[in-house]
Amino acid sequence: MTHTEKLASIDLLIMDVDGVLTQGEVIYQDDGSQIKCFNVKDGLGLRLLMDAGVQTAIVTGRSAGALEARVQNLGIPFLFHGVSDKAAALEKVVEQSGVPAQRMAFIGDDLPDLPIMKRVGLSVAVADAVQEVKERAALTTTHPGGKGAVRETCEAILKAKGLWEEAIERFLA
């Protein structure tokens, strides 16, 4: 199966957070709360993907109020955070979404992402992922985490499905 065929078969996109939806920095305030910086173009890419019928999910090892707010703002239906076993979380995503793992893509950047990457239909590494992740990914983005890697992946899925022009037309109407 070609990369385009794999992208076209994706019905659910799963993402890690730190290093994928963010640049991988964790900023702590004096009260111990975290600040996370999310890319708005990634957010629009996710909205376009979901509007086209592709589901989305987050599976990440860390928990943060900022993440919960971002997930709620975007309308991402599946959030698994504070996860130590990402493969087990994948099984929950499969169960709750009804989408088989072979019709899912996962975007990761570091070693804890490897167990889920080897179980989905399409594994994607962000441009600044660690080498071990890049070596095991089917695709590597040209953009780094937190700087458009998710948007790039969303666009690639929409283009492979023949839905990109339709997404653009929404803004021209």
N, C-alpha and C positions, 0 to 999 in steps of 0.2 A: 504494500500500500504506500503510495506517495505521501509526502508531507501535506500536500493540498487535500488529498483524500482523507487523511487523518484529521486535519483541521475541519473539514466539512462534516465529519461524523460526530463532532463534539456537541453534546447536549447540556453539559454542565462544566463550568470552569471553577476550579478550586485554587485559592491563592494562600500562600504564606503572607505574613504581614511585614515584620521587620526585615528590611533588605529587599522586599518585593513591592509592597504598597508604600513603604517608606524607604528612606535612604539607609536605614539600618542603625540610625543613631537613637539612643534613648536619653531623653533629657528629663532629669528629675528636678522638681521644684523643692523648696525648703520644707514643704509639708509632706514630701514623699510621693506626691502625685506625679504622673508622667505627662509629658507633652509629646505628641506625635505630629509630624508634618506629612500631610497627604497631598498628592498631585491631583489637581482638578481635572486635568486631561485624562488621567487614569479613571477618575470618577465618571466622566462623560462616556468614556469607552465602555465602562461597565453598564451604565444606563442604556446605551445603544444596544449592547449585547442582550440585556434582559428584555428590552422592548421587542427584540427580534425573536424572543422565545427561548433563549439559552439561559439556563439557570446559573446561579453563582453561589459560591460558598467560601468561607474562610476557615482554615485550619491552622492554628498557630500555637506556639508554646507559651506565649506571654498573654497576660490579661491586662486590660487598661480601659478606663472609662472613656478615653478619647476614641478607642477602637469601637466600643459599643455605640457611641454617638455617630461615628462615620458609617457603620453598618446600618444603623437605623435610618440615617439620612439618605443613603443610597438605596435602601430597600432590599439589601442582601438577605435572603431568607434563612440561610444556614450559617450559623456562627459556632465554631468550636474553638474556644480559647482556653489557655491554661492547660493545654494538651501535652502530655509526655509521650504518648504513643500515637503517632500520626496515622499509622496503618489501621489501628482500631477506630480512630475518628473517621477514616475513609469508609469503613463498614457502616458507620452510623449515617454518613451522607448518602450512601447507596440505599440504605433501608428507608430513610426519611424522604428522599427525593424520588425513589423508584427508577433512577437512572443507573444502568450497570457501569461498573468502573471502566470498562473498555470504551465507553462513550463519554468519558471525562478527561479533561486536561488538568494538569497541576503545574503552577508556576512556583519555583523555589529558588533558593540561593545558597543554602548551607547544608551541612551534613545531616541535621535532623530531618531534612526533607527527603532524603534518599528512600526510606521505606515506602512512602506514599508514591514517589515518582515511579518506582518499578512496578506498581500495581495498576496504574491508570493507562488509558489508551494513548495518551500523548503527554510526555513530560517536557517541560519548558524550563530553561535556566535563564535568569536575567544576565545581562552582559557582564556584570561585575560579580557574578556568583563565584564561589570557590571552584578551583579546577576540577575537583572530584565530582561536583554536581554537573559542571559543563560536559565532562567526559561521558556522563550517563544520560544526559538529556537528548531527546530527539531533535529539539530545536533550541537555539540560543538567541535571545533578542539582541538587537543592536543598541537598545537603550538600557541603562542601568536601572536598578531598583529605585523606586520613588521618583524616577525621572522619565516616565513614559513607557516602561517595559510592559505594564499591564495594558495600556492603551494599544500598544503595538500588537499584542497578542489578541486583544478583542477585535481589532481591525482585520487581522489575518484570518480569524475564524469567520467573521462576517463576509469577507471577500471570498473565502473558499466556499461558503454556502450560497454565494451569489446575492447577498443581502446588503452589501455596502452602499450601492447606489441608492437603494431604497432608504437607507438610514440618512444619507445626505439630503435626499429630497424633502425630508421632514423639515429641514431648516430653510429650504428654498420656497416653501409654500406660502 
